Amino acid sequence: MTAPNTVFVRLEGPLQAWGDTSKFVIRRSMEAPTKSGVLGLICCAMGLSRAAARERLPELNTLAMGVRIDRPGTLCWDYHTVGAKIGVLRADGKGIKRTASTGEIETLITRREYLADASFLVALQGDPALVAAVAGALASPKWPVFLGRKSCPAGVPVLARPADGESWTNPGAHDDLKAALDAVRWGPRYDDDAPRDAQRRTLDSISLDTLNEWRPASDDDIDAAEAEVWYDAPVCFDPPVHEPRLVIRSSVTVSIGDPLLHRTPAPPRPRAGYRDAEWTSEAIVDVVDEVTGEVTQEPRGARPRRLRRDKGLCVFCKNTATTVQHVTYRRAGGDERQVDLRALCRLCHDAVTMIEYGYGMGLDRIDPSDERWRDDILRTRGEILRFRSEETRRRALRDAPERVRDEQLEQKAGEV
């Protein structure tokens, strides 16, 4: 079996910054990770200082680098101030720059460019022993690793990991950079991020741009005309010195894997508006029966429809119905069916509600047409009528002459 010669690095986070030809005041970012930035990240994982990295960089530079742009991100600028009361030298070298109006040490204002919400897959290919050492360092970094700048932490582990059911390994054995980048499936962030055809069907594959380092196979090889020169091969980090390398833009078509994340579930359906048309409208429309599927002419609103089906009568006492009661709240909130409702008069409605509260019922409530609740409803109706009669009497006595109140109180005492 061929020894693994390729290590995959996943560079993904809220912000990234891969500097190239940046000046101090304006710090731009490249469109994709630079070799200097990636090798610097590896040196951090190995716990190498800038001085110590000088000895390892010649070996690390032997790794050929390819970048697959899984998500290009968005370029954004940051308003940045530098100073901390240290100040910067004046152009003539005579002291520190100070604000003319206050004489305070002047703050240096810089502009820094970042890649927001980008994701890259980097393949480093070379000697199997070196690849194994890099993979080990990335799996257990000695120092924190960042995506170009210290303010850009990684959002996922930098050592790429195959998902369940994928056949590639990290590190793995591949013939070249293109074959390596082609072996890893592309994973959409969410299910609806996957590309779709004109009929909104999810595609099985996607074409992604790549930036692969070109190296001659022999002394007679000539680079392609479209090769770009990137000055990002680090010789040392202190001071920063870089050499050129050739990069060729290409693309790979890879299969699409499962979504990396699942969206937060939608919030619960809001409470029903029992004053809107779907509940109250008496307009006659075509209604499909929920059980038989027959189309009938009935009121649009669920409440008048239930009253009409119950002939406008209370299902318990057969008095005129004035309201509609839920026998279950499992579909309450706008999705009620007619089987969930019963027409009731006000007295029976109050009696049923008192019983439900007394038993501490949950979603499933009392069906007043069920014979087993007959005695409980009758008893509670009687209690309500007695209470209302006594309350009506008390209210009447409040406004009666004092002589009448005294007579009524004496009569009540005699009855007791």
Kinemage of the C-alpha trace (Angstrom):
@kinemage 1
@onewidth
@group {chain A} dominant
@subgroup {mainchain}
@vectorlist {calphas} color= white
{ca met a 1} P 0.000 0.000 0.000
{ca thr a 2} L 1.264 3.474 -0.897
{ca ala a 3} L 2.242 5.572 2.112
{ca pro a 4} L -0.002 8.616 2.756
{ca asn a 5} L 1.577 11.599 1.008
{ca thr a 6} L -1.177 14.228 1.375
{ca val a 7} L -2.589 16.043 4.383
{ca phe a 8} L -5.831 18.023 4.165
{ca val a 9} L -6.315 21.270 6.074
{ca arg a 10} L -9.758 22.817 6.522
{ca leu a 11} L -9.632 26.616 6.830
{ca glu a 12} L -13.064 27.899 7.801
{ca gly a 13} L -14.189 30.593 10.200
{ca pro a 14} L -16.090 33.860 10.591
{ca leu a 15} L -13.083 35.876 9.379
{ca gln a 16} L -9.849 35.089 7.555
{ca ala a 17} L -7.013 37.288 6.323
{ca trp a 18} L -4.239 36.096 4.014
{ca gly a 19} L -1.883 39.010 3.421
{ca asp a 20} L 0.459 39.309 0.457
{ca thr a 21} L 1.647 42.695 -0.803
{ca ser a 22} L 0.198 44.691 2.103
{ca lys a 23} L 1.460 48.034 3.312
{ca phe a 24} L 1.260 48.878 7.000
{ca val a 25} L -1.649 51.320 6.765
{ca ile a 26} L -3.669 49.320 4.212
{ca arg a 27} L -3.603 45.588 4.949
{ca arg a 28} L -5.267 43.680 2.133
{ca ser a 29} L -6.156 39.995 1.997
{ca met a 30} L -5.691 37.555 -0.850
{ca glu a 31} L -8.694 35.672 -2.229
{ca ala a 32} L -7.401 32.351 -0.888
{ca pro a 33} L -4.902 31.104 1.708
{ca thr a 34} L -1.253 31.867 0.951
{ca lys a 35} L 1.504 29.339 1.417
{ca ser a 36} L 3.177 31.648 3.909
{ca gly a 37} L -0.014 31.762 5.986
{ca val a 38} L -0.557 28.004 5.873
{ca leu a 39} L 3.052 27.160 6.786
{ca gly a 40} L 2.906 29.775 9.551
{ca leu a 41} L -0.179 28.035 10.917
{ca ile a 42} L 1.683 24.707 10.838
{ca cys a 43} L 4.651 26.244 12.661
{ca cys a 44} L 2.285 27.454 15.390
{ca ala a 45} L 0.844 23.950 15.676
{ca met a 46} L 4.395 22.609 16.026
{ca gly a 47} L 5.220 25.204 18.675
{ca leu a 48} L 7.962 26.875 16.608
{ca ser a 49} L 8.913 30.491 17.210
{ca arg a 50} L 9.724 32.750 14.260
{ca ala a 51} L 13.418 32.193 14.832
{ca ala a 52} L 13.043 28.419 15.190
{ca ala a 53} L 10.817 28.255 12.096
{ca arg a 54} L 13.728 29.417 9.918
{ca glu a 55} L 15.320 25.970 10.229
{ca arg a 56} L 12.113 24.065 9.369
{ca leu a 57} L 10.849 26.251 6.518
{ca pro a 58} L 13.123 24.747 3.809
{ca glu a 59} L 11.684 21.318 4.594
{ca leu a 60} L 8.091 22.578 4.854
{ca asn a 61} L 8.441 24.413 1.536
{ca thr a 62} L 8.996 21.082 -0.202
{ca leu a 63} L 5.285 20.410 0.279
{ca ala a 64} L 3.260 21.262 -2.819
{ca met a 65} L 0.082 23.157 -1.965
{ca gly a 66} L -3.339 23.116 -3.601
{ca val a 67} L -6.382 25.109 -2.495
{ca arg a 68} L -10.007 24.301 -3.239
{ca ile a 69} L -12.371 27.235 -2.784
{ca asp a 70} L -15.431 25.649 -1.209
{ca arg a 71} L -16.951 28.997 -0.240
{ca pro a 72} L -15.215 32.190 -1.453
{ca gly a 73} L -16.634 34.422 1.268
{ca thr a 74} L -17.074 38.180 1.146
{ca leu a 75} L -14.352 40.818 1.309
{ca cys a 76} L -14.898 43.347 4.086
{ca trp a 77} L -12.912 46.222 5.587
{ca asp a 78} L -12.228 46.893 9.256
{ca tyr a 79} L -11.639 50.372 10.713
{ca his a 80} L -8.615 49.785 12.940
{ca thr a 81} L -6.660 52.019 15.306
{ca val a 82} L -3.103 51.452 16.493
{ca gly a 83} L -1.233 53.327 19.171
{ca ala a 84} L -1.868 52.497 22.841
{ca lys a 85} L -0.175 55.838 23.677
{ca ile a 86} L 3.039 54.616 22.057
{ca gly a 87} L 2.707 56.769 18.968
{ca val a 88} L 4.494 56.763 15.636
{ca leu a 89} L 7.500 58.734 14.459
{ca arg a 90} L 7.083 61.903 12.499
{ca ala a 91} L 8.090 61.865 8.841
{ca asp a 92} L 11.150 63.996 9.586
{ca gly a 93} L 12.187 61.676 12.402
{ca lys a 94} L 11.968 64.419 15.024
{ca gly a 95} L 9.902 62.938 17.810
{ca ile a 96} L 6.441 61.369 18.016
{ca lys a 97} L 3.451 62.618 16.048
{ca arg a 98} L 0.974 64.564 18.178
{ca thr a 99} L -2.478 65.972 17.509
{ca ala a 100} L -2.235 69.682 16.684
{ca ser a 101} L -5.317 70.714 18.699
{ca thr a 102} L -4.640 68.831 21.952
{ca gly a 103} L -0.983 67.842 21.788
{ca glu a 104} L -1.867 64.220 22.581
{ca ile a 105} L 0.005 61.340 20.987
{ca glu a 106} L -1.613 60.705 17.620
{ca thr a 107} L -3.361 57.404 16.944
{ca leu a 108} L -2.536 55.627 13.718
{ca ile a 109} L -5.606 54.634 11.710
{ca thr a 110} L -5.332 51.588 9.466
{ca arg a 111} L -7.662 49.699 7.140
{ca arg a 112} L -7.623 45.919 7.243
{ca glu a 113} L -9.299 43.614 4.777
{ca tyr a 114} L -10.873 40.293 5.744
{ca leu a 115} L -12.619 37.374 4.085
{ca ala a 116} L -15.919 36.816 5.861
{ca asp a 117} L -17.674 33.444 5.939
{ca ala a 118} L -15.183 31.698 3.646
{ca ser a 119} L -14.182 28.036 3.558
{ca phe a 120} L -11.131 26.457 1.914
{ca leu a 121} L -9.770 22.943 1.622
{ca val a 122} L -5.967 22.936 1.447
{ca ala a 123} L -4.003 19.880 0.300
{ca leu a 124} L -0.296 19.653 1.164
{ca gln a 125} L 1.559 16.924 -0.708
{ca gly a 126} L 5.087 15.647 -0.229
{ca asp a 127} L 7.289 13.284 1.762
{ca pro a 128} L 5.138 10.817 3.785
{ca ala a 129} L 7.194 11.314 6.961
{ca leu a 130} L 6.820 15.092 6.774
{ca val a 131} L 3.109 14.766 5.981
{ca ala a 132} L 2.642 12.534 9.036
{ca ala a 133} L 4.458 15.077 11.236
{ca val a 134} L 2.274 17.928 9.949
{ca ala a 135} L -0.915 15.905 10.478
{ca gly a 136} L 0.124 15.071 14.031
{ca ala a 137} L 0.826 18.717 14.833
{ca leu a 138} L -2.517 19.858 13.411
{ca ala a 139} L -4.374 17.159 15.326
{ca ser a 140} L -2.846 18.331 18.623
{ca pro a 141} L -1.438 21.862 18.178
{ca lys a 142} L 1.015 23.151 20.785
{ca trp a 143} L 0.021 26.780 20.207
{ca pro a 144} L -3.327 28.230 19.128
{ca val a 145} L -3.745 28.381 15.364
{ca phe a 146} L -5.359 31.274 13.500
{ca leu a 147} L -6.566 31.932 9.975
{ca gly a 148} L -3.985 34.500 8.897
{ca arg a 149} L -4.344 36.951 11.800
{ca lys a 150} L -4.636 36.460 15.528
{ca ser a 151} L -8.135 37.946 15.470
{ca cys a 152} L -9.306 35.137 13.147
{ca pro a 153} L -9.782 31.861 15.053
{ca ala a 154} L -10.780 28.739 13.185
{ca gly a 155} L -14.440 27.778 13.268
{ca val a 156} L -13.796 24.032 12.783
{ca pro a 157} L -10.816 21.719 13.458
{ca val a 158} L -8.057 22.582 10.989
{ca leu a 159} L -7.218 18.924 10.377
{ca ala a 160} L -9.999 17.934 7.973
{ca arg a 161} L -12.010 14.904 8.993
{ca pro a 162} L -14.019 12.585 6.729
{ca ala a 163} L -17.720 12.378 7.485
{ca asp a 164} L -19.501 9.110 8.154
{ca gly a 165} L -19.641 6.993 5.026
{ca glu a 166} L -16.792 8.775 3.201
{ca ser a 167} L -13.879 6.687 1.934
{ca trp a 168} L -11.032 9.231 1.970
{ca thr a 169} L -8.563 9.428 4.841
{ca asn a 170} L -6.417 12.179 6.305
{ca pro a 171} L -3.554 11.872 5.650
{ca gly a 172} L -4.122 9.931 2.448
{ca ala a 173} L -2.322 8.740 -0.690
{ca his a 174} L -3.051 10.598 -3.962
{ca asp a 175} L -1.286 10.863 -7.306
{ca asp a 176} L -1.361 14.663 -7.501
{ca leu a 177} L -3.036 17.735 -6.021
{ca lys a 178} L -5.980 17.616 -8.412
{ca ala a 179} L -6.726 14.006 -7.522
{ca ala a 180} L -6.451 14.868 -3.833
{ca leu a 181} L -8.875 17.812 -4.008
{ca asp a 182} L -11.243 15.725 -6.122
{ca ala a 183} L -11.399 12.956 -3.499
{ca val a 184} L -13.110 15.034 -0.792
{ca arg a 185} L -16.829 15.655 -1.122
{ca trp a 186} L -18.203 19.175 -0.842
{ca gly a 187} L -20.584 19.682 2.051
{ca pro a 188} L -23.198 22.450 1.911
{ca arg a 189} L -23.614 24.368 5.126
{ca tyr a 190} L -27.385 23.836 5.081
{ca asp a 191} L -29.570 21.615 2.931
{ca asp a 192} L -30.944 24.561 0.944
{ca asp a 193} L -27.392 25.777 0.161
{ca ala a 194} L -26.819 22.899 -2.269
{ca pro a 195} L -26.959 23.860 -5.975
{ca arg a 196} L -30.187 23.096 -7.793
{ca asp a 197} L -31.278 22.774 -11.408
{ca ala a 198} L -34.039 24.697 -13.173
{ca gln a 199} L -36.659 22.404 -11.610
{ca arg a 200} L -35.263 23.107 -8.095
{ca arg a 201} L -33.894 19.576 -7.793
{ca thr a 202} L -30.679 19.145 -5.809
{ca leu a 203} L -27.659 18.357 -7.992
{ca asp a 204} L -25.326 15.432 -7.314
{ca ser a 205} L -22.079 17.324 -8.020
{ca ile a 206} L -20.610 20.809 -8.041
{ca ser a 207} L -17.683 22.492 -9.819
{ca leu a 208} L -15.246 24.299 -7.511
{ca asp a 209} L -12.316 26.576 -8.345
{ca thr a 210} L -8.810 25.492 -7.348
{ca leu a 211} L -5.370 27.098 -7.040
{ca asn a 212} L -2.673 24.453 -7.462
{ca glu a 213} L 1.050 24.964 -7.141
{ca trp a 214} L 2.885 24.119 -10.364
{ca arg a 215} L 6.226 22.348 -10.214
{ca pro a 216} L 8.298 21.034 -13.132
{ca ala a 217} L 8.537 17.274 -13.431
{ca ser a 218} L 11.941 17.668 -15.120
{ca asp a 219} L 14.407 20.381 -16.024
{ca asp a 220} L 12.876 20.638 -19.501
{ca asp a 221} L 9.343 21.366 -18.301
{ca ile a 222} L 7.962 24.802 -19.106
{ca asp a 223} L 5.178 26.310 -17.063
{ca ala a 224} L 1.818 27.029 -18.653
{ca ala a 225} L 1.140 30.488 -20.031
{ca glu a 226} L -1.732 30.999 -17.581
{ca ala a 227} L 0.443 30.329 -14.520
{ca glu a 228} L 0.425 33.135 -11.934
{ca val a 229} L 3.354 34.223 -9.790
{ca trp a 230} L 2.567 34.358 -6.075
{ca tyr a 231} L 5.263 35.766 -3.794
{ca asp a 232} L 4.228 33.778 -0.749
{ca ala a 233} L 6.784 30.966 -0.292
{ca pro a 234} L 8.344 31.884 3.085
{ca val a 235} L 12.110 31.858 3.550
{ca cys a 236} L 11.859 33.225 7.092
{ca phe a 237} L 9.297 35.045 9.238
{ca asp a 238} L 11.643 37.322 11.179
{ca pro a 239} L 12.270 39.387 9.141
{ca pro a 240} L 9.600 38.350 6.594
{ca val a 241} L 11.235 37.152 3.374
{ca his a 242} L 9.352 35.364 0.606
{ca glu a 243} L 10.184 33.728 -2.698
{ca pro a 244} L 7.940 33.343 -5.754
{ca arg a 245} L 6.073 30.210 -6.752
{ca leu a 246} L 3.828 29.400 -9.710
{ca val a 247} L 0.099 28.839 -9.248
{ca ile a 248} L -2.361 27.560 -11.866
{ca arg a 249} L -6.084 28.214 -11.633
{ca ser a 250} L -8.286 25.244 -12.436
{ca ser a 251} L -11.433 23.538 -11.196
{ca val a 252} L -12.627 20.158 -9.983
{ca thr a 253} L -16.058 18.566 -10.051
{ca val a 254} L -16.829 16.807 -6.788
{ca ser a 255} L -19.837 15.023 -5.367
{ca ile a 256} L -22.045 16.731 -2.800
{ca gly a 257} L -22.177 15.351 0.719
{ca asp a 258} L -24.599 15.822 3.580
{ca pro a 259} L -25.264 19.280 5.054
{ca leu a 260} L -22.793 20.300 7.733
{ca leu a 261} L -25.427 21.980 9.906
{ca his a 262} L -29.145 21.804 10.510
{ca arg a 263} L -31.143 24.989 10.638
{ca thr a 264} L -32.818 26.002 13.873
{ca pro a 265} L -36.396 24.681 13.844
{ca ala a 266} L -39.075 27.212 13.072
{ca pro a 267} L -40.658 28.809 16.160
{ca pro a 268} L -43.951 27.382 17.386
{ca arg a 269} L -47.003 28.435 15.453
{ca pro a 270} L -48.411 31.623 17.034
{ca arg a 271} L -51.614 31.510 18.998
{ca ala a 272} L -54.689 31.451 16.809
{ca gly a 273} L -56.562 34.647 16.153
{ca tyr a 274} L -60.059 33.631 17.224
{ca arg a 275} L -61.392 36.885 15.816
{ca asp a 276} L -60.166 36.431 12.259
{ca ala a 277} L -62.155 35.180 9.289
{ca glu a 278} L -60.930 31.580 9.518
{ca trp a 279} L -62.675 31.310 12.891
{ca thr a 280} L -65.616 33.734 12.725
{ca ser a 281} L -66.611 34.251 9.073
{ca glu a 282} L -70.196 33.236 8.262
{ca ala a 283} L -69.670 33.522 4.501
{ca ile a 284} L -70.892 30.383 2.699
{ca val a 285} L -68.121 28.619 0.776
{ca asp a 286} L -67.298 25.160 -0.565
{ca val a 287} L -65.976 23.036 2.313
{ca val a 288} L -64.360 19.606 1.969
{ca asp a 289} L -65.485 17.246 4.717
{ca glu a 290} L -62.509 16.049 6.784
{ca val a 291} L -63.851 12.495 7.044
{ca thr a 292} L -65.844 11.722 3.887
{ca gly a 293} L -64.158 14.151 1.497
{ca glu a 294} L -67.529 15.423 0.276
{ca val a 295} L -67.857 19.060 -0.769
{ca thr a 296} L -70.660 20.970 0.950
{ca gln a 297} L -71.821 24.568 1.212
{ca glu a 298} L -71.024 25.709 4.752
{ca pro a 299} L -69.750 28.788 6.611
{ca arg a 300} L -66.068 29.538 6.135
{ca gly a 301} L -65.373 30.089 9.843
{ca ala a 302} L -64.847 27.059 12.086
{ca arg a 303} L -67.121 28.446 14.826
{ca pro a 304} L -70.252 29.155 12.737
{ca arg a 305} L -69.678 25.899 10.842
{ca arg a 306} L -69.766 23.902 14.096
{ca leu a 307} L -72.852 25.784 15.282
{ca arg a 308} L -74.574 25.040 11.992
{ca arg a 309} L -73.709 21.342 12.107
{ca asp a 310} L -75.115 21.155 15.663
{ca lys a 311} L -78.328 22.897 14.502
{ca gly a 312} L -77.525 25.918 16.662
{ca leu a 313} L -78.252 23.902 19.822
{ca cys a 314} L -76.130 22.981 22.829
{ca val a 315} L -75.067 19.350 22.449
{ca phe a 316} L -75.749 18.773 26.175
{ca cys a 317} L -78.958 20.564 27.178
{ca lys a 318} L -80.376 21.466 23.730
{ca asn a 319} L -80.772 25.129 24.657
{ca thr a 320} L -79.656 27.724 22.126
{ca ala a 321} L -75.884 27.415 21.618
{ca thr a 322} L -73.867 30.592 22.067
{ca thr a 323} L -70.281 29.338 21.929
{ca val a 324} L -68.021 26.537 20.731
{ca gln a 325} L -65.922 24.386 23.069
{ca his a 326} L -62.665 22.512 22.283
{ca val a 327} L -62.731 18.830 23.209
{ca thr a 328} L -58.996 18.648 22.404
{ca tyr a 329} L -56.271 21.238 21.992
{ca arg a 330} L -53.908 19.022 20.012
{ca arg a 331} L -54.633 20.987 16.839
{ca ala a 332} L -55.625 24.261 18.473
{ca gly a 333} L -54.220 27.490 17.144
{ca gly a 334} L -55.757 27.593 13.691
{ca asp a 335} L -55.656 23.937 12.564
{ca glu a 336} L -58.796 22.800 14.400
{ca arg a 337} L -61.040 20.245 12.752
{ca gln a 338} L -64.771 20.067 13.252
{ca val a 339} L -64.394 16.855 15.289
{ca asp a 340} L -62.384 18.897 17.817
{ca leu a 341} L -65.296 21.256 18.548
{ca arg a 342} L -68.727 21.099 20.217
{ca ala a 343} L -71.513 23.700 20.329
{ca leu a 344} L -72.556 24.676 23.882
{ca cys a 345} L -74.728 27.187 25.674
{ca arg a 346} L -73.011 29.544 28.088
{ca leu a 347} L -74.101 27.641 31.204
{ca cys a 348} L -72.858 24.264 29.945
{ca his a 349} L -69.658 25.870 28.667
{ca asp a 350} L -68.921 27.296 32.130
{ca ala a 351} L -69.740 23.982 33.794
{ca val a 352} L -67.451 22.010 31.480
{ca thr a 353} L -64.631 24.538 31.934
{ca met a 354} L -64.896 24.333 35.751
{ca ile a 355} L -64.655 20.540 35.636
{ca glu a 356} L -61.623 20.681 33.312
{ca tyr a 357} L -59.794 23.100 35.602
{ca gly a 358} L -60.738 21.034 38.634
{ca tyr a 359} L -59.172 17.916 37.123
{ca gly a 360} L -56.149 19.835 35.782
{ca met a 361} L -56.679 18.476 32.290
{ca gly a 362} L -54.056 18.936 29.573
{ca leu a 363} L -54.523 18.866 25.813
{ca asp a 364} L -57.437 16.443 25.845
{ca arg a 365} L -60.573 17.927 27.435
{ca ile a 366} L -64.186 16.960 28.175
{ca asp a 367} L -66.512 15.921 25.381
{ca pro a 368} L -69.930 17.116 26.651
{ca ser a 369} L -71.679 14.679 24.299
{ca asp a 370} L -69.982 11.757 26.086
{ca glu a 371} L -72.484 10.139 28.489
{ca arg a 372} L -69.894 9.478 31.195
{ca trp a 373} L -69.624 13.224 31.910
{ca arg a 374} L -73.408 13.710 32.216
{ca asp a 375} L -73.691 13.614 36.038
{ca asp a 376} L -70.627 15.823 36.577
{ca ile a 377} L -71.916 18.452 34.174
{ca leu a 378} L -75.416 18.417 35.722
{ca arg a 379} L -74.010 18.787 39.235
{ca thr a 380} L -71.724 21.647 38.216
{ca arg a 381} L -74.546 23.379 36.349
{ca gly a 382} L -76.579 23.301 39.567
{ca glu a 383} L -73.714 24.775 41.582
{ca ile a 384} L -73.338 27.593 39.073
{ca leu a 385} L -77.079 28.360 39.112
{ca arg a 386} L -77.193 28.458 42.924
{ca phe a 387} L -74.153 30.703 43.079
{ca arg a 388} L -75.574 33.039 40.460
{ca ser a 389} L -78.952 33.189 42.253
{ca glu a 390} L -77.335 34.094 45.562
{ca glu a 391} L -75.022 36.588 43.905
{ca thr a 392} L -77.965 38.245 42.130
{ca arg a 393} L -79.814 38.482 45.445
{ca arg a 394} L -76.840 40.031 47.211
{ca arg a 395} L -76.394 42.608 44.486
{ca ala a 396} L -80.103 43.513 44.674
{ca leu a 397} L -79.935 43.987 48.435
{ca arg a 398} L -77.055 46.448 48.127
{ca asp a 399} L -79.340 49.002 46.495
{ca ala a 400} L -82.482 48.172 48.555
{ca pro a 401} L -83.715 50.392 51.475
{ca glu a 402} L -82.271 49.553 54.881
{ca arg a 403} L -85.669 48.272 56.127
{ca val a 404} L -85.879 45.770 53.270
{ca arg a 405} L -82.308 44.555 53.885
{ca asp a 406} L -83.054 44.006 57.577
{ca glu a 407} L -86.199 42.032 56.752
{ca gln a 408} L -84.343 39.835 54.282
{ca leu a 409} L -81.505 39.198 56.729
{ca glu a 410} L -83.974 38.240 59.477
{ca gln a 411} L -85.751 35.899 57.058
{ca lys a 412} L -82.436 34.319 56.046
{ca ala a 413} L -81.462 33.830 59.692
{ca gly a 414} L -84.805 32.168 60.388
{ca glu a 415} L -84.292 29.742 57.505
{ca val a 416} L -80.897 28.747 58.882
